[in-house]
């Protein structure tokens, strides 16, 4: 496990594979990961199935330092056709008190987020 401290590796810490799942992600912003001090989160994949009628938009958002909706960075906003699945396999790292937030244009997304939580 990488330890970003200035003193060098301490030999202590954890590295845990985690997942977030939500059936029916709706048009309400949902915190997927709420960061904590001394943590690094590596997002491995985000998979979202549109169960609704018609195309729907999924919003993948970063809230740097948990500053609130005024500071949101909309990382990607895929429009997912009816019955299709969106897959994001690009790796992304957030740290400290950053938040990963999901939102949608309707309540018809099933979402699975896989990530590694490193604590040092």
Buried (B, 14 or more C-beta within 10 A) or exposed (E): EEBEEEEEEEEEBEEEEEEBEBEEBBEEBBBBBEBEEBBBBBBBBBBBBBBBEEBBBBBBBBBBEBEEEEEBEEBEEBEBEEEEEBEBEEEBEBBBBBBBBBBBBBBBBBBBBBBBBBBB
